[in-house]
Amino acid sequence: MIKIRKGKKEDVPAMLELIKELASYENALEKVETTEEQMLKDGFGPEPIFHALVAESHQVIVGIVIYYFRYSTWKGKRLYLEDIVVTESQRGQGVGKLLFDATIEASKEHNCTGMMWQVLNWNQSAIAFYNKYGAELDHEWINCHLSNS
């Protein structure tokens, strides 16, 4: 039985482990700089900048969603899905669907005009998953990054 609920500060260690599992899957574990302390401050402090949903099975966190809100000058308030992660042993069992459906509901509850996210072009299983929802995949935009370090 899978239960989807809002993340709590007590979930941060398990959330960070899933983030590292995703980074490892993407061959980028060394790029994870986030710490538990940073996540506690940014997600559960006095001014949270992200929200989390967790999937629990027998009181063990087996999946997470990290999201926040952004503003599109063309579309208005949007939910930005930063990450959806399901631990490898639970993939293909509907956990991702439950988390994604709950994220869609969160976007509606917060009066968003829709959701946005990114997917790596080589992640065919994720692309197939999003296509089942009729998601529009945009191949025109180039991702840009600027670090402060």
C-alpha positions as CSV (number, residue, x, y, z in Angstrom):
1,M,0.0,0.0,0.0
2,I,1.4,3.3,-1.1
3,K,0.5,6.5,0.8
4,I,1.2,10.0,-0.8
5,R,1.6,12.8,1.7
6,K,3.2,16.2,2.1
7,G,6.9,16.0,3.0
8,K,8.0,16.9,6.6
9,K,11.3,18.0,7.9
10,E,11.8,14.5,9.4
11,D,11.8,13.2,5.8
12,V,14.8,15.2,4.7
13,P,17.4,12.5,5.1
14,A,15.4,10.0,3.1
15,M,14.6,12.7,0.5
16,L,18.3,13.5,0.1
17,E,19.1,9.8,-0.3
18,L,16.6,9.6,-3.2
19,I,18.1,12.8,-4.8
20,K,21.5,11.1,-4.7
21,E,20.0,7.9,-6.1
22,L,18.6,10.0,-9.0
23,A,22.0,11.7,-9.5
24,S,23.7,8.3,-9.6
25,Y,21.2,7.1,-12.2
26,E,22.1,10.1,-14.2
27,N,25.9,9.5,-13.7
28,A,26.2,12.8,-11.9
29,L,26.4,11.9,-8.2
30,E,29.5,14.2,-7.7
31,K,27.3,17.2,-8.7
32,V,25.0,16.9,-5.7
33,E,25.9,19.8,-3.4
34,T,22.7,20.1,-1.4
35,T,22.9,19.1,2.2
36,E,20.3,18.1,4.8
37,E,20.8,21.5,6.5
38,Q,20.2,23.4,3.3
39,M,17.0,21.3,2.5
40,L,15.7,21.9,6.0
41,K,16.2,25.6,5.7
42,D,14.9,25.9,2.1
43,G,11.9,23.6,2.4
44,F,10.9,23.7,6.0
45,G,12.2,26.9,7.4
46,P,10.3,30.2,8.0
47,E,10.2,31.0,4.2
48,P,10.1,27.8,2.3
49,I,11.1,28.0,-1.4
50,F,10.2,24.4,-2.3
51,H,7.5,21.9,-1.4
52,A,7.7,18.1,-1.3
53,L,5.4,15.1,-1.6
54,V,6.5,11.7,-0.5
55,A,5.4,8.2,-1.3
56,E,5.5,5.8,1.7
57,S,5.3,2.1,1.7
58,H,5.2,0.4,5.2
59,Q,6.5,3.7,6.7
60,V,9.5,3.8,4.3
61,I,9.8,6.6,1.8
62,V,10.1,5.1,-1.6
63,G,9.5,8.2,-3.8
64,I,9.5,12.0,-3.7
65,V,8.4,15.0,-5.7
66,I,10.2,18.4,-5.2
67,Y,8.3,21.4,-6.7
68,Y,8.1,25.1,-6.4
69,F,6.1,27.9,-8.1
70,R,7.4,30.2,-10.8
71,Y,5.8,32.9,-12.9
72,S,5.5,32.9,-16.7
73,T,4.9,36.2,-18.3
74,W,2.9,34.3,-20.9
75,K,1.1,31.8,-18.8
76,G,0.9,33.1,-15.2
77,K,1.6,31.1,-12.1
78,R,3.1,27.6,-12.9
79,L,4.1,24.7,-10.8
80,Y,7.7,23.7,-11.6
81,L,8.4,20.1,-11.0
82,E,12.0,20.0,-10.0
83,D,12.3,16.3,-9.5
84,I,10.3,13.1,-9.3
85,V,12.2,10.2,-7.9
86,V,11.1,6.6,-7.2
87,T,13.6,4.2,-5.7
88,E,14.8,1.6,-8.1
89,S,13.1,-1.3,-6.3
90,Q,9.7,0.3,-6.6
91,R,9.9,1.5,-10.2
92,G,7.2,0.2,-12.6
93,Q,4.7,-0.4,-9.8
94,G,2.7,2.8,-10.1
95,V,4.4,4.9,-7.4
96,G,5.5,7.5,-10.0
97,K,2.0,7.8,-11.3
98,L,0.6,8.4,-7.8
99,L,3.2,11.1,-7.2
100,F,2.7,12.7,-10.6
101,D,-1.1,12.7,-10.1
102,A,-0.7,14.3,-6.7
103,T,1.5,16.9,-8.2
104,I,-1.1,17.7,-10.8
105,E,-3.6,18.1,-8.0
106,A,-1.2,20.4,-6.1
107,S,-1.0,22.6,-9.2
108,K,-4.7,22.9,-9.3
109,E,-5.1,23.5,-5.5
110,H,-2.6,26.4,-5.8
111,N,-4.5,27.9,-8.8
112,C,-1.6,27.3,-11.2
113,T,-2.2,27.5,-15.0
114,G,-0.2,24.3,-15.4
115,M,3.0,22.5,-14.7
116,M,6.5,22.5,-16.2
117,W,9.5,20.3,-15.8
118,Q,12.5,19.0,-17.7
119,V,13.5,15.5,-18.8
120,L,16.8,14.3,-20.1
121,N,16.6,13.5,-23.8
122,W,18.1,10.0,-23.2
123,N,15.6,9.1,-20.5
124,Q,13.2,7.2,-22.7
125,S,11.3,5.6,-19.9
126,A,10.5,9.0,-18.3
127,I,9.6,10.4,-21.8
128,A,7.2,7.5,-22.4
129,F,5.7,8.1,-18.9
130,Y,5.1,11.8,-19.6
131,N,3.7,11.0,-23.1
132,K,1.0,8.9,-21.4
133,Y,-0.3,12.2,-19.9
134,G,-0.2,14.0,-23.2
135,A,2.7,16.2,-22.1
136,E,4.1,18.6,-24.6
137,L,7.9,18.1,-25.0
138,D,9.6,21.2,-26.3
139,H,12.8,20.7,-28.3
140,E,13.4,24.3,-29.1
141,W,14.7,25.8,-25.8
142,I,18.2,25.5,-24.6
143,N,18.9,25.2,-20.9
144,C,21.1,28.0,-19.5
145,H,22.9,28.0,-16.1
146,L,25.0,30.6,-14.3
147,S,26.6,29.6,-11.0
148,N,27.6,32.0,-8.2
149,S,30.6,30.0,-7.2
